[in-house]
Amino acid sequence: MGELLSATKNGSVRHLFFRNNARTCLPEIEGAACLPKIFKQEIWGGPAPGKLKYLTAIEDPITCTKLPPGCCQSHSYSHTYPKHFLIMADTYTHTFDTPLYKGAVTLNTKLFINGKWVDPVVKATTDIINPATGKVLTKVAIGSSKDIDLAVAAAHNAYYTTWGLRCPGTTRGKLLNKLADLVEQHFDEFAALEALDAGKALEIVKHIDIPVTIAALRHYAGWADKVTGKVLETNENKVAYTRREPYGVVGAIVPWNVSTMMMAMKLGPALATGNTVVLKPSELTPLTALRLADLINEAGFPPGVVNMVNGYGDPVGEALTLHPGITKVSFTGSVGVGRKVMRAAAESNLKDVTLELGGKCPTIIFEDADLEQAVKWAVHGVYFNNGQSCINGSRIYVQDAIYDDFLARFTQASKEMAAATGDPFTQGMQLGPLISQTQFNRVLKYIEEGKKDGATVHLGGGRHGKEGYFIEPTIFTNTKPNMSIVRDEIFGPVSVIVKFTTEQEVIEAANDTSYGLATHLFSADISRALRVTNMMEAGTVWVNSVIAPDVNVPFGGYKQSGIGREFGEGGIDAYTQVKSVHVNIGARL
């Protein structure tokens, strides 16, 4: 079950799927589409008989009697059906038969609005590509501004009837915990789907992405009944206090690189504080979102509390950020799109925004650092998530006394990473493909720019393998600060290694960027580490580690890396607004 079923007058139908494991009646029809308006004929020859779903004729019908011989036992049929129609199978089932995971996962491919799976108002689909092969996995429905209107209406109704301030925090917490339980019960399914459509090594997804997703949901489940205000001293004639209240309908836009974790980062605090949500998954990696929607129903969330509309930034993301019924938007993605989100928020109803944007994070390694550990962490910092993370430490600054030793060790470790590059479902693989052909071309373009600018390709610099969107681990040396490979967020397995001499020199170099998301630094001297930390223009600093976040510690950026914080209490603050209440207990006019 689950492939796209489509036909036009000059098209073809390649697969039909039936319930109860019955075998297909019409394996292939080339030329004119010959499908019935309503066809419920029992199918013979399968382990159990099944029935084809209704195919609904709409307009401009034509008649056809061309059916494959023997398809429907001895009967012959003449059917009326539309000249043009597009029918999405309700579900997509992917059967995994890999060394690391065997099983079948089924998910719906439509839009999730008001607790139901619905077709988009304007029928449209997009291909979901396996980045490890470059081949189509399935098609999913994508929406338009009209579907955003419906989703916002459903979320608005839920907020004022079954959610928001009408649903106690204890109940919201129980539902979030139930959702976390369900994700945990389906742990392997979520890990496999994330590895499949994002191209991540399954072993790493099971170690990082899904555990963090569950932890974030549980963290905010615990917060749901602990959102408090303050009582403030004013004078003897007044009692003054504050309340933290939800915004109402929140729009959430999730990126493709860590889509499952980001859903939890946004849904967790938004729902815990009483908001309802219209979420746009990435059009490249929607599979875990679609699976999660079914679990949201199973957990018992009222219809309309969470809605998911698949689609492209234009029109779905744009409609979300412009919609007057949405009063808060949380976006994770590029700086360029972040600017569009801010512009739309300003031009519509001055929405509050939380933006987690790009990064070009420095990794600073002082001569007194534990070199063995620094190399291991730096490797993690460059190649984590296939190099596609805004907190990757791709600008590596190494003090001159240990530069040669570090470069030799890091080069060897990168060669080992190259040997562990490949199919995400093969044991021992650590580096997978880039997300798409577009991203693949973009990274290769940056590599070529680095060469033209005079940097040295110390390692890699080309395609890995013949299939999929794999790029070799790539190291540049002999760079200059103004080169694009030093200044721009490449989002691939590409690093630059730069020699420095003094502490002040490296502080200035590390801060010489329009980004300010994170910094990683290594030193055995805690005084130096804290001194440099205080000088870093970044929202997060990891000392003697790289990319080691915790769900209870706020996360966000300085400068063009974003506005606001997610995770921890910062997430609660981001999804609530403060109401001040003044109660007169003695003043008289």
C-alpha positions in Angstrom: 0.0 0.0 0.0 1.0 3.6 -0.3 2.3 4.5 -3.8 0.8 7.4 -5.7 -2.1 6.3 -7.8 -2.5 8.7 -10.7 -3.9 8.7 -14.2 -4.6 11.0 -17.1 -5.9 10.5 -20.6 -2.4 10.1 -21.9 -0.8 8.7 -18.7 -0.3 5.4 -17.1 -1.2 3.6 -13.9 1.6 1.4 -12.7 0.5 0.0 -9.3 -2.7 -0.4 -7.4 -2.9 -1.6 -3.8 -5.5 -3.5 -2.0 -6.4 -4.2 1.6 -5.9 -7.6 3.3 -2.8 -8.4 1.3 -4.8 -9.3 -1.8 -2.7 -9.3 -5.0 -3.2 -6.6 -7.6 -5.7 -6.9 -10.3 -4.4 -4.2 -12.6 -0.6 -4.3 -12.5 0.0 -2.0 -15.4 -2.1 -0.1 -17.9 -0.3 2.0 -20.5 -1.9 4.6 -22.6 -5.4 5.8 -21.8 -6.4 5.5 -18.1 -9.0 2.7 -17.7 -10.1 2.8 -14.2 -13.7 2.5 -13.0 -15.7 5.3 -11.3 -16.6 2.9 -8.5 -14.9 -0.5 -8.5 -15.5 -2.9 -5.6 -15.0 -6.2 -7.4 -13.5 -8.9 -5.2 -9.9 -9.6 -6.3 -9.0 -13.2 -6.8 -5.7 -15.1 -6.3 -4.5 -13.4 -3.1 -4.1 -15.0 0.4 -7.2 -13.1 1.3 -9.7 -11.3 -0.9 -9.6 -7.5 -0.8 -11.4 -4.5 -2.3 -10.1 -1.5 -4.1 -10.8 1.8 -2.6 -13.4 4.0 -4.3 -12.1 6.0 -7.2 -14.3 9.1 -7.3 -15.1 10.6 -10.8 -15.2 14.3 -10.8 -15.8 15.9 -14.2 -15.3 15.6 -17.9 -15.8 11.8 -18.0 -14.9 9.6 -20.9 -15.7 5.9 -21.4 -13.2 3.1 -21.7 -13.6 -0.7 -21.9 -9.9 -1.5 -22.1 -9.1 -3.8 -19.2 -6.3 -6.4 -19.0 -7.5 -9.9 -19.9 -8.5 -12.0 -16.9 -8.2 -9.1 -14.5 -11.6 -9.4 -13.0 -12.3 -13.1 -13.5 -14.7 -13.7 -16.3 -16.5 -10.4 -16.1 -16.2 -7.6 -18.5 -16.8 -4.0 -17.6 -17.5 -0.7 -19.2 -16.8 2.2 -16.8 -17.1 5.9 -16.7 -14.2 7.8 -15.1 -12.8 11.3 -15.3 -10.5 12.5 -18.1 -8.0 13.7 -15.6 -7.8 12.7 -12.0 -5.2 12.3 -9.3 -5.7 10.0 -6.3 -3.3 9.6 -3.4 -3.2 6.3 -1.7 -3.9 7.0 2.0 -0.7 5.5 3.3 2.9 4.7 2.4 4.5 1.5 3.7 8.2 1.2 3.6 9.6 -2.3 4.2 13.1 -2.2 5.7 15.3 -5.2 5.0 18.7 -4.0 6.1 21.5 -5.4 8.3 20.5 -3.0 11.1 16.7 -2.9 10.9 14.1 -5.2 9.5 10.4 -4.3 9.6 7.6 -2.4 7.8 6.5 1.2 8.8 3.2 2.6 7.5 2.3 6.3 7.6 -0.3 8.5 6.1 0.7 10.8 3.2 -2.0 13.4 3.4 -2.4 16.6 5.5 -3.3 16.3 9.2 -5.9 18.9 10.0 -8.3 18.9 13.0 -7.3 15.4 13.9 -8.1 13.9 10.5 -6.1 13.0 7.4 -7.4 15.1 4.5 -6.6 15.8 0.9 -5.2 19.2 0.1 -7.8 21.7 -1.2 -5.7 21.9 -4.4 -4.5 18.5 -5.3 -0.7 18.4 -5.4 2.2 16.1 -4.3 5.9 16.2 -4.0 8.5 13.4 -4.3 10.3 12.2 -1.2 13.8 11.2 -2.2 16.2 8.8 -0.5 19.4 10.8 -0.4 21.5 7.7 -0.2 20.3 6.6 -3.6 18.8 9.6 -5.3 15.7 7.6 -6.0 12.1 8.4 -5.1 10.7 6.8 -2.0 7.1 8.0 -2.3 5.0 11.0 -2.9 3.2 13.0 -0.2 0.5 15.6 -0.4 1.4 19.2 -0.2 -0.8 22.1 0.8 -1.4 25.7 -0.1 -2.6 28.8 1.6 -6.1 27.4 1.6 -5.0 24.5 3.7 -3.3 26.8 6.1 -6.6 28.7 6.5 -8.3 25.4 7.4 -5.6 24.4 9.8 -5.6 27.8 11.6 -9.4 27.6 11.9 -9.1 24.2 13.5 -6.3 25.3 15.8 -8.3 28.5 16.8 -11.4 26.4 17.6 -9.4 24.0 19.7 -7.6 26.8 21.6 -10.9 28.3 22.7 -12.8 25.1 23.4 -10.6 22.1 24.5 -7.1 23.5 25.0 -5.4 26.7 26.1 -6.6 28.0 29.5 -9.5 25.6 29.3 -7.2 22.6 29.7 -5.3 22.2 33.0 -1.5 22.0 32.9 -1.7 18.6 34.5 -3.8 17.3 31.6 -1.4 18.8 29.0 1.5 17.2 30.8 -0.1 13.8 30.9 -0.8 14.0 27.1 2.8 15.0 26.4 4.1 12.2 28.5 1.8 9.8 26.7 3.1 11.0 23.4 6.7 10.5 24.6 5.7 7.0 25.7 4.3 6.2 22.2 7.4 7.5 20.4 9.5 5.4 22.8 7.3 2.3 21.9 7.9 3.0 18.2 11.5 4.0 18.8 12.9 1.8 16.0 10.3 3.0 13.5 11.1 6.6 14.1 14.9 6.0 13.9 14.5 4.1 10.6 12.3 6.8 9.1 14.8 9.6 10.1 17.7 7.6 8.7 15.8 6.9 5.5 14.6 10.3 4.4 17.4 12.4 6.0 20.3 10.0 5.0 21.7 9.7 8.6 23.5 6.7 9.9 20.9 4.7 11.8 23.2 3.9 14.7 23.7 7.6 15.3 20.0 8.4 15.0 19.3 5.8 17.6 21.9 7.3 19.9 21.1 11.0 19.4 18.0 12.1 17.5 15.3 9.9 18.9 16.5 9.9 22.5 16.6 13.7 22.4 13.2 13.8 20.9 11.7 11.7 23.7 13.7 13.6 26.4 12.4 17.0 25.1 8.8 15.8 25.2 9.2 14.5 28.7 11.0 17.7 29.8 8.1 19.9 28.7 5.5 17.5 30.0 7.0 18.2 33.4 6.8 22.0 32.8 3.1 22.0 31.9 1.7 22.5 35.4 4.6 24.6 36.6 4.2 27.8 34.5 4.0 30.5 37.1 3.9 34.2 37.5 5.1 36.5 40.3 3.5 38.5 43.0 5.1 42.0 43.1 5.3 44.4 45.9 3.8 47.8 45.1 2.0 49.5 48.0 -0.4 48.7 50.8 -3.5 49.5 48.6 -2.7 47.1 45.8 -2.0 43.5 45.0 0.0 43.1 41.8 0.9 39.9 40.1 1.8 38.5 36.7 0.6 35.5 34.7 2.3 33.7 31.9 -0.3 32.9 29.2 -0.2 31.2 25.9 -0.2 33.1 22.6 -3.0 31.1 21.1 -2.3 29.6 17.6 1.4 29.1 17.0 3.0 28.5 13.6 6.1 26.2 13.7 8.4 25.6 10.7 10.7 22.7 11.0 14.0 22.2 9.1 15.2 19.1 7.2 18.5 18.5 9.0 17.2 17.5 12.5 13.5 17.3 11.8 12.4 14.9 14.5 14.3 16.6 17.3 13.1 20.1 16.1 9.5 18.9 16.2 9.9 18.1 19.9 11.7 21.4 20.5 8.8 23.3 19.2 5.7 21.1 20.0 6.9 20.4 23.5 7.0 23.9 25.0 4.2 25.2 22.7 1.7 22.5 23.9 2.9 22.5 27.5 2.1 26.2 27.8 -1.4 25.8 26.2 -0.8 26.9 22.6 -2.3 25.1 19.6 0.0 24.5 16.7 0.1 24.5 12.9 3.3 22.8 11.9 5.0 22.8 8.6 7.4 19.9 8.2 10.2 20.2 5.8 9.1 19.2 2.3 12.4 17.1 2.1 12.0 15.1 5.3 8.3 14.9 6.4 8.1 11.1 7.2 8.6 11.3 10.9 6.2 14.2 11.2 3.5 12.2 9.4 4.1 9.2 11.7 4.0 11.4 14.7 0.6 12.8 13.8 -1.0 9.4 14.2 0.5 9.1 17.6 -0.8 12.5 18.5 -4.3 11.2 17.9 -3.5 7.9 19.8 -2.2 9.9 22.8 -5.6 11.6 23.1 -4.9 15.2 22.1 -8.1 16.9 21.1 -8.7 17.5 17.4 -7.1 20.7 16.1 -4.5 21.1 18.9 -1.8 20.0 16.5 -2.1 20.3 12.7 0.4 19.5 10.0 0.5 20.9 6.5 3.2 19.6 4.3 4.5 21.9 1.6 7.1 24.3 0.2 8.1 27.5 1.8 6.2 29.2 -0.9 3.2 29.0 -0.6 2.8 27.1 2.7 5.5 28.7 4.9 4.7 32.1 3.6 1.0 31.6 4.3 1.8 30.5 7.8 3.9 33.5 8.6 1.4 36.0 7.0 -1.7 34.5 8.5 -3.5 37.0 10.8 -4.9 34.1 13.0 -1.4 33.1 14.0 0.2 35.3 16.8 3.6 33.5 17.2 5.9 31.8 14.7 8.9 29.6 15.5 11.3 29.0 12.6 14.5 27.1 12.3 16.4 27.4 9.0 18.6 29.7 7.0 19.3 33.4 7.7 17.8 34.3 4.3 14.5 32.7 5.1 14.6 34.0 8.6 14.6 37.5 7.2 11.5 36.6 5.2 9.8 35.3 8.3 10.5 38.5 10.2 9.3 40.6 7.3 6.0 38.6 7.0 5.5 38.8 10.8 5.9 42.6 10.7 3.8 43.1 7.6 0.9 41.0 8.9 0.0 41.3 12.6 3.4 41.9 14.2 3.7 38.3 15.3 6.2 37.4 18.0 9.0 35.3 16.4 11.6 32.8 17.6 14.3 32.3 15.0 17.1 29.7 15.2 19.2 30.4 12.1 22.6 29.6 10.7 26.1 29.3 12.1 29.7 29.1 11.2 31.0 27.9 14.5 34.6 28.1 15.6 36.4 25.3 17.4 39.4 26.8 19.3 42.2 24.4 20.4 44.9 25.8 22.7 48.3 24.2 23.1 47.6 22.9 26.6 44.5 21.0 25.5 44.2 17.2 25.8 45.1 16.7 22.1 43.7 13.2 21.7 40.3 14.3 23.1 40.4 17.5 21.1 40.8 15.6 17.9 38.0 13.2 18.6 35.6 16.0 19.5 36.7 18.1 16.5 35.9 15.2 14.2 32.5 14.9 15.8 32.0 18.7 15.4 32.7 18.7 11.7 31.0 15.5 10.6 28.0 15.3 12.9 24.8 15.0 11.0 26.8 14.6 7.7 28.2 18.1 8.2 24.6 19.5 8.0 24.2 21.2 11.3 24.2 24.9 12.3 26.4 24.1 15.3 29.1 22.2 13.4 32.5 23.4 14.3 33.8 23.7 10.8 36.3 26.6 11.5 39.1 25.0 13.5 41.7 27.3 15.0 44.7 25.5 16.4 47.6 27.1 18.3 50.8 27.0 16.4 52.8 24.8 18.9 50.4 21.9 18.3 49.2 22.7 14.8 51.2 20.1 12.8 50.4 17.4 15.3 46.7 18.2 15.3 46.5 18.4 11.5 48.1 14.9 11.2 45.8 13.3 13.7 42.7 15.1 12.4 43.6 14.0 8.8 44.0 10.4 9.8 40.6 10.5 11.7 39.0 12.1 8.6 40.4 9.3 6.4 38.8 6.8 8.8 35.6 8.8 8.5 35.8 8.4 4.7 36.0 4.7 5.2 32.9 4.9 7.3 30.9 6.8 4.7 28.1 5.0 3.0 24.6 3.4 3.4 23.0 4.7 6.6 21.7 1.2 7.3 25.1 -0.6 7.3 26.8 -1.3 10.5 29.7 1.0 11.3 28.7 3.8 8.9 29.1 7.3 10.4 28.9 9.7 7.5 25.9 9.7 5.2 24.8 11.7 2.2 23.8 15.3 1.9 20.1 15.8 1.8 19.5 16.6 -1.9 21.0 17.2 -5.3 20.7 20.9 -4.6 22.7 20.7 -1.4 25.2 18.4 -3.1 25.8 20.9 -5.9 26.0 23.7 -3.4 28.8 22.1 -1.3 30.8 21.1 -4.4 30.5 24.7 -5.6 32.0 26.0 -2.3 34.8 23.5 -2.6 35.6 24.8 -6.1 35.5 28.3 -4.8 38.0 27.5 -2.1 40.4 26.1 -4.7 40.0 29.1 -6.9 40.6 31.4 -4.0 44.0 29.7 -3.4 43.2 27.5 -0.4 44.8 24.1 -0.3 42.6 21.0 -0.4 44.5 18.9 2.2 42.0 16.0 2.0 39.0 15.0 -0.1 37.3 17.6 -2.2 35.1 15.4 -4.4 32.2 13.0 -4.7 32.2 9.8 -2.6 30.9 6.8 -4.6 28.7 6.7 -7.6 25.2 6.8 -6.2 23.4 9.2 -3.9 24.6 12.6 -2.6 27.8 11.6 -0.8 30.8 14.0 -0.5 34.2 13.1 0.8 35.4 14.4 4.1 37.2 17.6 3.0 39.9 19.6 4.8 41.2 23.0 3.6 44.4 24.6 4.8 46.2 27.8 3.9 43.0 29.8 4.0 42.5 33.5 4.4 39.7 35.1 6.5 37.9 36.6 3.6 37.4 33.3 1.7 33.9 32.1 1.3 34.9 28.7 2.7 35.9 30.5 5.9 33.0 32.9 6.2 29.9 31.1 4.8 27.9 28.3 6.2 28.6 25.4 3.8 26.5 22.7 5.4 28.6 19.8 4.4 31.5 17.7 5.6 34.0 20.5 4.9 36.4 22.1 7.4 39.1 24.8 7.4 42.1 24.5 9.8 43.7 27.7 10.7 46.9 28.3 12.8 46.9 31.0 15.5 49.5 32.2 18.0 47.9 34.4 20.7 44.7 34.3 22.7 43.7 37.8 21.5 44.3 36.8 17.9 42.0 33.8 18.1 39.3 35.7 19.9 39.2 38.3 17.2 39.2 35.6 14.4 36.5 33.5 16.1 34.2 36.5 16.5 34.9 37.8 12.9 31.6 36.4 11.5 28.0 37.5 11.1 26.9 34.4 13.0 26.9 33.8 16.7 25.3 30.4 17.4 28.0 28.4 19.2 31.7 28.2 20.0 33.7 25.1 21.1 37.0 25.6 22.9 39.6 23.2 24.4 42.1 24.1 27.1 43.3 22.5 30.3 43.5 25.9 31.9 40.1 26.6 33.3 40.9 30.3 33.9 41.8 30.7 30.2 38.7 28.7 29.1 36.4 30.9 31.1 38.1 34.1 30.1 37.8 33.3 26.4 34.2 32.0 26.9 33.2 35.4 28.3 34.7 37.1 25.1 32.8 34.8 22.7 30.0 36.4 20.8 27.8 33.3 20.7 24.7 32.0 22.4 26.4 28.7 23.5 29.9 27.9 24.4 31.0 24.3 24.9 34.3 24.0 26.9 36.3 20.8 26.2 33.4 19.3 24.2 31.5 19.9 20.9 27.8 19.8 20.1 26.7 18.5 23.5 23.3 20.2 24.2 20.9 19.3 27.0 17.1 19.7 26.8 17.1 21.7 30.1 19.7 24.3 28.9 18.4 27.2 26.7 19.7 27.2 23.2 19.8 30.1 20.6 22.1 32.5 18.9 23.7 36.0 18.9 23.9 38.3 15.9 22.4 36.8 12.7 22.1 33.3 14.2 18.7 34.1 15.6 16.3 35.6 18.1 15.0 34.0 21.3 15.7 30.7 23.0 14.5 27.1 22.8 15.0 24.3 25.3 14.8 24.6 29.1 12.9 27.4 30.7 13.8 29.5 27.7 11.4 27.5 25.7 8.6 28.2 28.2 9.3 31.9 28.0 9.3 31.8 24.2 5.8 30.4 24.0 4.1 32.6 26.7 3.3 36.2 27.1 3.2 38.1 30.4 0.0 39.6 31.7 0.2 42.1 34.6 -2.8 42.2 37.0 -3.4 45.1 39.4 -6.0 44.5 42.1 -7.1 47.6 44.1 -7.7 46.6 47.8 -7.8 50.1 49.4 -7.4 53.1 47.2 -10.6 55.2 46.9 -11.4 58.3 44.8 
